[in-house]
Amino acid sequence: MFDLINSFRIVKSPVETADFLQDLLTAKEIKNLSIRLRIAKLLLSSKTHEEIVRELHCSFATVAKVSIWLSQGGEGFKKVISRLPTKYAIPPNLPPIPIEFQLPRVLLTIAQYSIAKNQNVKLEKFLGGIKDKEATDKEIREKHRQEFGK
């Protein structure tokens, strides 16, 4: 347990963290952890259980479990969620107004687009690694079944 806790403390960047999680966990474990974190984030932003189930396509039991964890302490969830960076969306087209009024918005849009694009590239690379790991895990299970029977 000591090594696990300290290994999370040691990683310094989102890329290092993604690499570490990809090496440590299966694709399903990563998905389950990310869903739990998203549930906690939505609960803390006052979403209802029904809204969360609809949005994330998860079970009421999972939402209830995370809700109980938050109500019985949840300090770790709350601390981490309060420190999460903003995930930027790629901005929509600019409205048809005179160009002199658009300059600040154009600059902001360019900056936001650049940040969102960078975030998306990193996420896609991470998800690609997870899919590769999923395929490897499946191949190992199949070879194990062939070698040792069912």
N, C-alpha and C positions, 0 to 999 in steps of 0.2 A: 504494500500500500504506500509506503514511504516513497519508493521509486516512482510510482505512478503520479502521485501528487506533485513531486518535484520535477518530473519530466514536463508537466504542463507549465510549470513556472519558468522552465529554462527556455522554451521556444519564444522567440522574440517578435516574429513578424507573422502576418496572416498566411504568407506562403509557407513558412516553416511549420505553422500549425496545421495547415491543410496537408502537407506532406506527412507529418507525424500521424495525424488521424487516419490518413489513407493507409499507412503502414500498420497501424495498431488495430484498427477495427475493420469489420466486414462492411460491405455496402449497406446491408440491412441495418446494422447497428448505427452507422452514421445517419441514415435516414430517420431512424427512430429517435435518436438524440436531437436531430435538428427539428423534428416535429414537436418534441417535448419543449424545446426552447421556444419555438414559435408560439406554442399554446400558452406558455407562461407569459410571453410578451403580449399576446392578445388579451389574456385575462387581466394583466396589469394595466392595459389600456381600456378596461371596462367593457370588453366585448362579452356577450352572453355565451353560454355553453352552446346553444343552438347555432349561433352565428359562426362560432369556431368550427363546429362539426361540419357545417355547410362549406366553409371556406377551405378547410384543410383536408376534407374527406377522411376524417379519423373517427374513432368511436367515442361515444359519450363517456365510456369507462376511462379512456385515456385522458380526456379533458378533466373528468372528475378527479382522477388520480393526481394530476398536476395541480389542480385547484386545491386539493387537500394539502399537498406538499407546501404550496404557497401560504396557506392559512396556518399551518403548523410550524412556521418559521420562514422558510423560503428565502433566507437572507442571501444565500449564494446566488439564486436566480435573480433576485432583485438587484443585487450589486452588479452582476454581469450585464444584465439587460440595460441598466442605467448608463453603462459605459460603452454599449455597442455603437459603432459608427453608423451614420446614415447610409442607407443603400439608395443611391440615386437612380432615377428612371431617366431614360433618354427623353428629352423634352419634345413636346409636340411642335408643330409649325408655328411660326410667329403670326400674330394677327395683322390684318392689312391696315396699318396706321402709318403716318409719315415717318420716314427713316430716322429723322433727328430724334424722335421719341423712342425709337427702337434700340439705339446704340447700347444703353446700359443693359437692356434685356438680351440683346444679341451677345454681348460679352459674357453675361451670366449663363446664357444658353450654351455657348461654346465651352465654357468651363465645366458646366454640369454634364454636357455630352461627353467630354473627355474623361471625366471621373467615372461616369456610368459605363463607358466603353471599357475602361481599364478594369473595373470591377467585374464586368461580364466576361472578359477574356480570362481572368484568373479563375472565376467560377467554372467556366467551361472546361478549362484545363483540369481542375480538380474533379469535376464530374466525369471527364474522360478517364482519369485514373481510377475512379471508383468502378466504372463499367469494366475496365480491364481487370481489376481485382475480382469483380463478380464472376467474370468468365473464367479466371484462373481457379477460383474457389469451386466453381461448378465442375471444372475439369478434374480437380483433385478428388472431389466427392465421387465422380464417376469412376476414376481409376481405382479408388479405394473400394468401391462396390464390386468392381470386376475382380480385383485381387483377393478380397476377403469375403465376398458374397454379400448378401443383403444384410 
